[in-house]
Amino acid sequence: MLDVARRLRRRDACRALLSEVIQRGDTSVEELAIELAEGSRRGTALPRSVLRELAADAHSVAEIAAQQLYRRSGLPPMVHNCEIETGTGSFIARPDGWIDSVAMAWEIDSRSPMSHWGPCGQPM
């Protein structure tokens, strides 16, 4: 799969490929980064860049695009993929984005309810 990613020229195609295998639970960002580091450096600039985006808690092409759009907005800081709890610690949700100052959750419906993974690249 990384052999294919090394040959891609379009960022969105590389994002789609790498995020798909991670979302399916076939591998993790960490495992892909190790594999890239251990192999030839030829053709790795784009996959490395995409892995940095995915490691920054974006779990799909749609989330990466949304995070980039939000960063340019000038709005208050957003935390990505954090767990929201009640005052007593009961789980409420894990939205794609959370703005604590206004208690706003942002959900990006990129594919399906199962299109996100949890800590360490494990499917949720």
DRENDOPA-200164 format. One line per field, with one value per residue (C-alpha): residue in one letter; x, y, z. Coordinates in steps of 0.05 Angstrom, whole numbers, plus 5000, padded with zeros to 4 digits. Each point is the difference from the previous one (the first is absolute). Last residue first. Layout:
<sites>
kolfi [A ...]
X [X ...]
Y [Y ...]
Z [Z ...]
</sites>
This chain:
<sites>
kolfi [M P Q G C P G W H S M P S R S D I E W A M A V S D I W G D P R A I F S G T G T E I E C N H V M P P L G S R R Y L Q Q A A I E A V S H A D A A L E R L V S R P L A T G R R S G E A L E I A L E E V S T D G R Q I V E S L L A R C A D R R R L R R A V D L M]
X [4720 5054 5070 5051 5036 4941 4933 4980 4948 4959 4952 4943 5007 5038 5026 4945 5042 4974 5013 4984 4989 5006 5014 5068 5011 5001 4999 5015 4991 4952 5012 4935 4966 5043 4984 5054 4957 5002 4977 5051 5024 5054 5049 5001 5029 5007 4979 5031 4954 4981 5050 4972 5066 5008 4927 5011 5062 4963 4941 5046 5036 4933 4972 5062 4991 5023 5032 5034 5066 5028 4957 5031 5070 4983 4980 5068 5037 4959 5016 5075 5010 5014 5072 5017 5013 4973 5006 4970 4941 4985 5006 4952 4950 5003 4990 4941 4968 4985 4944 4949 4952 5008 5076 4995 4951 5040 5061 4964 4955 5057 5044 4944 4988 5074 5005 5066 4994 5059 5023 4928 4999 5063 4971 4943]
Y [5052 4971 5000 5049 5010 5036 4995 4992 5035 4977 4957 5051 5005 5036 5070 5025 5055 5013 5067 5007 5069 5015 5075 5006 4924 4998 4926 4965 4931 4985 4948 4998 5003 4956 5006 5037 5034 5067 4965 4975 5018 4955 5034 4989 5068 5060 5066 5068 5061 5024 5033 4960 4976 4943 4980 4989 4958 4959 4989 4977 4951 4976 4987 4961 4956 4990 5066 4994 5034 4931 5002 5066 4974 4937 5043 5036 4934 4972 5061 5002 4924 4993 4976 4996 4925 4959 5001 5069 4985 4935 5036 5055 4948 4963 5065 5022 4933 4937 4958 5031 5018 5074 4993 4968 5054 5059 4979 4994 5061 5044 4977 5014 5068 5018 4985 4973 4927 4955 4996 4985 4939 4972 5018 4952]
Z [5347 4956 5031 4973 5066 5031 4964 4928 4960 4941 5040 5001 4924 4948 5015 5045 5033 5070 5034 5074 5030 5074 4987 5033 4993 4925 4982 4934 4971 5057 5054 5040 5068 5046 5074 5040 5053 4965 4937 4950 4931 4971 4953 4925 4982 5046 4969 5015 4994 4930 4952 4942 4969 5051 4987 4926 5013 5052 4952 4944 5045 5028 4930 4979 5061 5072 5016 5068 4985 4982 4937 4978 5015 4961 4941 5001 5004 4942 4958 5014 4994 4926 5009 5074 4995 5056 5076 5010 4956 5037 5067 4977 4976 5067 5038 4957 5014 4960 4972 5047 4944 5018 4993 4932 4977 5029 4960 4933 5007 5023 4942 4950 5033 4995 4925 4974 5020 4988 5073 5022 4955 5031 5068 4985]
</sites>
